[in-house]
Amino acid sequence: MPITETDIRHLRRCVELAAEALADGDEPFGSVLVDGAGAVLFEDRNRVKGGDQTRHPEFEIARWSAANMSPAERAAATVYTSGEHCPMCAAAHGWVGLGRIVYAASSAQLRGWLREWDVPAAPVAALPITDVVPGVRVDGPVDELAAEVESLHRRRFARTR
């Protein structure tokens, strides 16, 4: 499915949320849940700085949607995110039956940036979403926003060196 202006608008909010997370000393990731009619239902940003590495926004979206939406509503929804879901978040997305995923930057892009900056790999393998949840509709990356996401991650790792 082609990326629309509506998709870009929601992805821009994800990048804003990622910037908020970074400004708060957290990892720069942000996500937005939009229902089938286009209304924003829930948004969040990474909150892992306290030590709970499961506090990803995509995982929080899966939890929120399971508690607040019917299966049909979840299937019709779209999750927008600054970075492609990790395997944990992709699995949560699949288990609760959420619909389309649209991301600004891919896991492969992030891995490449981290290698370029000599940042050690994460303890969990970065897999494409569809390797974890076959059949889910996925769109991304979006080049114009991926550069902004790269900049946020570059700033994150510049602070820790």
C-alpha positions in Angstrom: 0.0 0.0 0.0 1.5 3.4 -0.9 2.3 5.8 1.9 -0.2 8.6 2.0 -0.2 12.2 3.4 -2.2 10.9 6.4 0.5 8.2 7.0 3.2 10.9 6.9 1.2 13.1 9.4 0.9 10.2 11.9 4.6 9.2 11.4 5.6 12.8 12.1 3.8 12.6 15.4 5.8 9.3 16.1 9.0 11.1 15.4 7.9 13.9 17.8 7.2 11.3 20.5 10.6 9.8 19.9 12.2 13.2 20.3 10.3 13.6 23.6 11.6 10.3 24.8 15.2 11.3 23.9 14.7 14.7 25.7 13.6 12.7 28.8 16.7 10.5 28.7 15.1 7.6 27.0 15.5 5.7 23.8 14.0 7.6 20.8 11.0 5.6 19.8 7.4 6.8 19.5 4.1 5.2 18.3 0.5 6.1 17.5 -2.6 3.8 17.3 -5.2 5.0 14.8 -8.6 3.4 14.4 -10.2 2.3 11.1 -12.0 5.7 10.8 -8.7 7.6 11.2 -9.0 8.8 14.9 -6.0 8.7 17.1 -6.8 6.4 20.0 -3.5 6.0 21.9 0.0 7.2 21.7 3.2 6.6 23.7 7.0 6.7 23.6 9.7 4.5 24.9 9.9 4.4 28.7 12.8 1.9 29.2 15.2 4.2 31.1 13.8 2.9 34.4 15.1 -0.6 33.6 12.0 -2.4 32.2 13.0 -3.1 28.7 9.5 -4.1 27.8 8.2 -0.5 28.0 8.2 0.0 24.3 5.4 2.1 22.8 4.3 -0.7 20.4 4.0 -3.1 23.3 1.9 -0.6 25.3 -0.3 -0.1 22.2 -0.9 -3.9 22.0 -1.8 -3.9 25.7 -4.1 -0.9 25.5 -5.8 -2.2 22.4 -6.5 -5.6 24.0 -8.2 -3.9 26.9 -10.1 -1.3 25.0 -11.0 -2.5 21.5 -12.9 -5.4 20.0 -11.1 -7.9 17.8 -12.7 -6.3 14.7 -11.6 -2.8 15.8 -8.1 -4.0 16.4 -7.9 -5.6 12.9 -9.1 -2.4 11.3 -6.5 -0.2 13.2 -3.1 1.0 12.1 0.0 1.3 14.3 2.4 4.0 13.2 5.8 4.0 14.7 9.2 5.8 14.4 11.1 2.5 14.1 10.1 -1.0 12.9 8.8 -3.2 15.7 11.3 -5.4 17.5 10.4 -9.1 17.7 8.7 -8.7 21.2 6.5 -5.8 19.9 5.8 -7.6 16.6 4.6 -10.7 18.6 2.4 -8.6 20.8 0.9 -6.9 17.7 0.2 -10.3 16.2 -1.2 -11.9 19.3 -3.8 -9.1 19.8 -4.7 -9.0 16.1 -3.8 -5.4 15.3 -3.9 -4.4 11.6 -1.5 -2.5 9.4 1.9 -1.3 10.7 3.6 1.8 9.1 7.2 2.7 10.3 9.6 5.5 9.5 12.9 3.6 9.8 13.5 -0.1 9.5 15.4 -2.4 11.9 17.9 -3.0 9.1 18.6 0.8 8.9 19.0 1.0 12.7 21.4 -2.0 12.7 23.4 -0.3 10.0 23.6 3.0 11.9 24.6 1.3 15.1 27.4 -0.7 13.3 28.6 2.6 11.7 28.8 4.2 15.1 30.4 1.1 16.7 27.5 0.6 19.1 27.2 -3.0 20.4 24.3 -5.1 19.1 21.1 -5.4 21.2 20.7 -8.7 23.1 17.6 -9.6 20.9 17.9 -10.2 17.2 16.3 -7.6 15.0 14.0 -9.5 12.7 11.6 -8.1 10.0 8.1 -7.8 11.4 6.8 -10.3 8.8 9.3 -12.9 10.0 7.5 -12.7 13.4 3.9 -12.1 12.2 3.5 -13.5 8.7 0.7 -11.9 6.8 0.5 -8.5 8.6 0.4 -5.5 6.4 3.6 -3.5 6.8 4.7 -0.3 5.1 8.0 1.4 5.5 10.6 2.7 5.7 9.8 6.3 4.7 13.0 7.9 3.6 12.2 11.5 4.4 11.5 10.6 8.0 14.1 7.9 8.4 16.8 10.7 8.2 15.1 12.4 11.2 15.0 9.1 13.1 18.7 8.5 12.4 19.5 12.0 13.7 17.7 11.2 17.0 19.6 7.9 17.4 22.9 9.6 16.5 22.2 12.2 19.3 21.3 9.4 21.7 24.6 7.6 21.2 26.7 10.9 21.1 25.5 11.5 24.7 26.7 8.1 25.9 30.2 8.4 24.5 
